[in-house]
Amino acid sequence: MAANSRLALIVALAFTTANQSLGQEAAKSLQSMFPPGTEVCFGRHYDSAYLTEHSQQKVTDLYVFHSLTDDSQSELDQKSKSLRAQEDVAKSAQLSKSSADAGVAPELRGQASANVVVRFRDKSGWYGNDLTCRPSRDGGVTCGVDCDGGDFDLSHKENWLRFILGGSGLTVRGSCGDSNGDIGFRWVPGPDDQLYRIDPLDMAECLKARDATRPEFAKIDPPLRTRIDSTKPTCLGNSRIQGLKGIASASLQVIKYIHGTADDVEPKFHARFAYLRSSGSVTMKPVICTAIDFQYDCQLDVDPQPQTNPGFSLRRDDHNGVLVSDRDLTGHSLSYLMDLDGKAGAASPSIRLEQSSSPDCAP
């Protein structure tokens, strides 16, 4: 074999071996950062001395974690940490098999769910979002937010992680849909807001940061899921209406509550939404309400769904009351549901309901 041919073969073999090694390292990086069935917390709080030295850095706190602990204020069904761990292991194995069956390269198989929480020096409150993390071709891990919500890269450095924010930034509030009524926010890298060191921390620190991202209404006890009797109909009667001209009163009767399953995670309930017009006529419409984070998204329970997709959001208002309001930012979804043709009389119409003992749950 000619010397040039032998050299080319050696280079090709070395390149292939390096790629295989890099791929194996990438898969190991994902497993070591986010082991299936295990809670993991990385983060850092930047003190005033550090921020004074780095005057252009906006981030004061940064956490990346994988939790198996349910948020007690969530409207989703609550499960034990051990059961969440079993589900997490099973899900990881299923995703790895699915990617293998789809022909994904071994070094890029597998994924893990995670969360990011961040706080900024020039903005009030805490921001966070759900993540999907996958092995990257350079041997690290890339975590991103769905619906083009941006991403960042993670890599091991001794016992800490290097965090590099992607050039397009990261959506740290909102993504595909705004479930909690908050306007989305994207963290865009500034002159000193792209490279970070995050250290391993006790899980309690990450959970505390997660809890800080709850919207204000989600801090009200108890969650609606505990107020609804799953064994019999629950009636919520009107106590206050704002911005709905021609509507005298309203009610919502929960008919059937359905807990989440392995295949259909979100709990939901079927209900009758009724309202009394000032003219004296009563209208009743069937709705189905699905738990999303800290509230329920309700829409007409008919098939097919109308093009306008009318409905409302349902969330706790105080310890005894709930608030029915627009489910999006258009200001029309609730008024369309009530046949007001989007002319509710106010930009943000709402109905406050309280638990009632009325047997027929009439509005």
C-alpha positions in Angstrom: 0.0 0.0 0.0 1.4 3.4 -0.9 2.5 5.7 1.9 -0.2 8.3 1.0 -2.9 5.6 1.1 -1.8 4.3 4.5 -1.7 7.9 5.8 -5.2 8.6 4.5 -6.5 5.3 6.1 -4.9 6.2 9.5 -6.4 9.7 9.4 -9.9 8.3 8.5 -9.7 5.7 11.3 -8.6 8.3 13.8 -11.4 10.6 12.7 -14.0 7.8 13.1 -12.6 6.8 16.5 -12.7 10.4 17.7 -16.3 10.8 16.5 -17.4 7.6 18.2 -15.6 8.7 21.4 -17.2 12.1 21.3 -20.6 10.6 20.7 -20.2 8.2 23.7 -19.1 11.2 25.8 -22.2 13.2 24.7 -24.5 10.4 25.7 -22.7 10.0 29.1 -22.9 13.8 29.6 -26.7 13.7 29.4 -26.9 10.7 31.8 -24.4 12.2 34.3 -26.1 15.7 34.3 -29.6 14.4 34.5 -29.7 10.7 35.6 -33.1 9.2 35.1 -35.1 8.9 38.3 -32.8 11.3 40.2 -33.3 14.9 41.2 -30.5 17.3 40.2 -29.9 21.0 41.0 -27.3 23.3 39.7 -27.3 27.1 40.2 -25.6 30.2 41.5 -26.5 33.4 43.3 -24.3 36.3 42.3 -23.7 38.6 45.2 -23.4 42.4 45.1 -19.5 42.3 45.0 -19.6 40.1 41.9 -22.2 42.2 40.2 -20.3 45.4 41.0 -17.3 43.9 39.3 -19.5 42.7 36.4 -21.6 45.8 35.9 -23.0 44.6 32.5 -24.3 41.3 33.8 -28.0 41.4 34.2 -28.5 38.0 35.9 -28.4 37.8 39.7 -29.6 34.2 40.1 -29.5 31.2 37.7 -30.7 27.6 38.3 -31.0 24.6 36.1 -32.6 21.5 37.6 -34.5 18.2 37.1 -37.2 17.8 39.7 -39.3 14.8 40.7 -41.2 16.9 43.4 -44.7 18.1 42.4 -45.6 21.7 43.0 -48.2 21.6 45.7 -50.0 24.7 44.3 -50.3 23.2 40.8 -53.7 22.1 39.5 -52.2 18.9 38.1 -52.6 15.6 39.9 -50.1 15.1 42.7 -47.9 12.0 42.9 -45.2 10.8 45.2 -41.5 11.4 44.5 -40.9 7.6 44.2 -43.6 7.2 41.6 -42.3 10.2 39.7 -38.9 8.6 39.7 -40.3 5.3 38.3 -42.1 7.2 35.6 -39.0 9.2 34.8 -36.9 6.1 34.3 -39.5 4.4 32.1 -39.9 7.6 30.0 -36.2 7.9 29.5 -35.9 4.3 28.3 -38.9 4.7 26.0 -37.5 7.9 24.4 -34.1 6.3 23.9 -35.8 3.3 22.2 -38.0 5.5 20.0 -34.9 7.5 18.8 -33.0 4.3 18.1 -36.0 2.9 16.1 -36.1 6.2 14.2 -32.5 5.8 13.2 -31.0 8.5 15.3 -27.2 8.2 15.7 -26.3 6.5 19.1 -24.4 9.6 20.3 -27.6 11.8 19.9 -30.1 9.5 21.5 -32.0 10.2 24.7 -33.4 13.3 26.2 -34.3 14.7 29.7 -36.8 17.2 31.0 -35.4 20.0 33.1 -36.3 23.5 34.3 -34.5 26.9 34.2 -35.1 29.7 36.7 -33.5 33.1 36.4 -33.6 36.5 38.1 -32.5 39.8 36.7 -31.2 42.9 38.4 -33.2 45.3 36.3 -36.6 43.3 36.4 -38.8 42.4 39.3 -39.8 38.9 40.1 -38.5 35.5 39.0 -38.7 33.9 35.5 -38.6 30.3 34.6 -39.6 27.7 31.9 -39.6 24.0 31.1 -36.8 22.5 29.1 -35.9 19.6 26.9 -32.3 18.6 27.1 -30.5 16.4 24.5 -26.9 15.3 23.8 -25.0 17.8 21.5 -22.5 16.8 18.8 -19.6 18.5 20.7 -19.9 16.1 23.7 -22.1 18.4 25.8 -25.8 18.9 26.3 -28.2 21.4 24.7 -31.3 22.4 26.6 -34.1 24.4 24.8 -37.6 25.7 25.2 -40.3 24.4 22.8 -41.6 26.5 19.9 -38.3 28.2 19.0 -38.0 29.4 22.5 -34.2 29.5 22.3 -31.5 27.3 24.0 -28.3 27.1 25.9 -25.4 24.6 26.1 -24.1 22.8 29.2 -20.7 21.1 29.6 -19.0 19.5 32.6 -16.0 21.4 34.1 -14.8 19.3 37.1 -17.8 19.3 39.5 -19.6 22.3 38.0 -21.3 23.1 34.7 -20.5 25.7 32.1 -23.7 27.4 30.9 -23.5 29.2 27.5 -26.6 31.1 26.4 -27.5 30.7 22.7 -27.2 33.7 20.5 -31.0 33.9 20.0 -31.6 34.0 23.8 -34.1 32.0 25.8 -37.8 32.4 26.5 -38.0 32.3 30.3 -41.7 33.1 30.5 -44.3 31.7 28.0 -43.6 29.6 24.9 -46.1 27.8 22.7 -49.0 29.1 24.7 -49.4 31.4 27.7 -51.1 29.3 30.3 -51.0 31.6 33.2 -52.0 34.9 31.6 -48.5 36.3 31.7 -46.9 38.1 28.8 -43.9 36.2 27.6 -40.3 37.4 28.1 -37.1 36.4 26.2 -33.8 36.6 27.9 -31.5 38.1 25.2 -27.7 37.8 25.8 -26.0 41.2 26.5 -22.3 42.1 26.7 -21.8 40.1 29.9 -24.8 37.7 29.8 -23.8 34.6 27.9 -21.3 32.5 29.9 -22.0 31.3 33.5 -20.7 28.8 36.0 -23.4 26.9 37.9 -22.5 24.7 40.9 -24.2 21.6 42.3 -26.7 22.6 45.1 -29.2 21.1 47.4 -32.5 20.4 45.7 -34.3 22.6 48.2 -32.6 25.7 46.7 -33.9 24.9 43.2 -37.4 24.2 44.5 -37.4 27.4 46.3 -36.5 29.3 43.1 -39.2 27.3 41.2 -41.8 28.3 43.8 -40.8 32.0 43.4 -41.9 31.9 39.7 -45.5 31.2 40.6 -48.0 33.8 39.5 -49.6 35.7 42.3 -53.0 34.0 42.1 -51.2 30.6 42.4 -50.1 31.5 45.9 -53.7 31.4 47.1 -54.7 28.3 49.0 -56.2 25.9 48.3 -55.9 24.9 44.6 -59.2 24.4 42.7 -58.5 20.6 42.4 -59.0 20.3 46.1 -62.3 22.3 46.1 -63.9 20.2 43.4 -65.7 17.0 44.8 -64.8 14.3 42.3 -67.6 12.0 43.7 -70.5 14.4 43.0 -71.4 17.6 41.1 -69.9 20.8 42.4 -71.7 24.1 41.9 -69.9 27.5 41.6 -72.4 30.4 41.6 -72.0 34.0 40.5 -71.1 36.7 43.0 -69.7 39.4 40.8 -69.7 40.2 37.0 -67.5 42.8 35.4 -67.6 44.1 31.8 -70.4 41.8 30.4 -73.3 44.0 29.3 -76.7 42.3 29.4 -75.6 39.5 31.7 -77.2 39.3 35.1 -75.6 36.2 36.7 -73.8 33.0 35.8 -72.9 29.6 37.3 -70.6 26.7 36.6 -71.5 23.1 37.6 -68.8 20.6 37.5 -70.4 17.3 36.4 -67.5 14.8 36.1 -63.9 15.2 37.2 -61.3 13.0 35.4 -57.9 12.4 37.0 -54.8 12.4 34.7 -53.5 9.1 33.4 -50.2 7.9 32.1 -51.3 8.6 28.5 -53.3 11.7 29.2 -51.4 13.5 32.0 -53.6 16.6 32.5 -56.7 16.1 34.8 -59.9 17.6 33.4 -63.6 18.0 34.1 -66.8 18.3 32.2 -69.1 21.1 33.3 -72.2 23.1 32.5 -71.7 26.9 32.1 -75.0 28.8 32.5 -75.8 32.5 32.4 -78.9 34.6 32.9 -79.4 37.5 30.6 -80.9 40.8 31.9 -83.9 39.9 29.7 -84.6 36.8 31.8 -83.5 34.1 29.4 -81.1 31.4 30.5 -78.4 29.8 28.3 -76.5 26.7 29.2 -73.4 25.4 27.4 -71.3 22.3 28.0 -67.6 23.0 28.5 -64.5 20.9 29.2 -61.8 22.3 31.4 -58.2 21.0 31.3 -55.7 21.7 34.0 -52.6 23.6 32.8 -50.1 24.5 35.5 -52.0 26.7 38.0 -55.3 27.1 36.3 -57.8 25.4 33.9 -58.4 26.1 30.3 -62.1 25.7 29.4 -63.7 25.5 26.0 -66.9 24.4 24.4 -67.4 20.6 24.7 -68.7 20.1 21.2 -67.4 18.3 18.1 -66.3 19.8 15.8 -64.9 22.8 17.6 -66.1 26.2 16.2 -63.5 28.2 14.3 -63.5 31.0 16.9 -62.6 28.4 19.6 -64.5 30.3 22.4 -63.8 29.6 26.0 -62.3 31.0 29.2 -59.7 30.5 31.9 -60.7 29.4 35.3 -58.4 30.1 38.3 -58.6 30.7 42.0 -59.5 34.3 43.1 -59.3 33.9 46.9 -59.8 31.1 49.4 -63.5 30.6 48.4 -63.8 32.2 45.0 -62.7 31.5 41.4 -62.4 33.8 38.4 -63.7 33.2 34.9 -61.9 35.4 32.4 -60.6 35.5 28.9 -58.4 32.6 28.0 -56.1 34.6 25.7 -55.1 38.2 25.1 -57.7 39.0 22.4 -60.4 39.9 24.9 -63.0 38.1 23.0 -63.0 34.4 23.9 -65.4 34.7 26.9 -67.8 37.1 25.2 -67.9 34.9 22.1 -68.8 31.9 24.3 -71.6 33.9 25.7 -72.9 34.9 22.2 -71.9 38.6 22.7 -70.0 38.7 19.4 -66.9 39.9 21.1 -68.6 43.0 22.4 -68.4 42.4 26.1 -68.2 46.1 27.1 -64.8 45.8 28.6 -61.3 44.8 27.5 -61.0 42.1 30.1 -64.5 40.8 31.1 -64.6 38.5 34.1 -67.0 36.6 36.3 -66.3 35.8 40.0 -67.9 32.6 41.2 -68.2 31.1 44.7 -68.9 27.6 45.8 -72.7 27.2 46.2 -75.0 24.6 47.7 -77.7 25.2 45.0 -79.0 21.7 44.0 -79.7 22.8 40.4 -76.8 25.3 40.2 -79.1 27.8 38.4 -77.4 31.1 37.5 
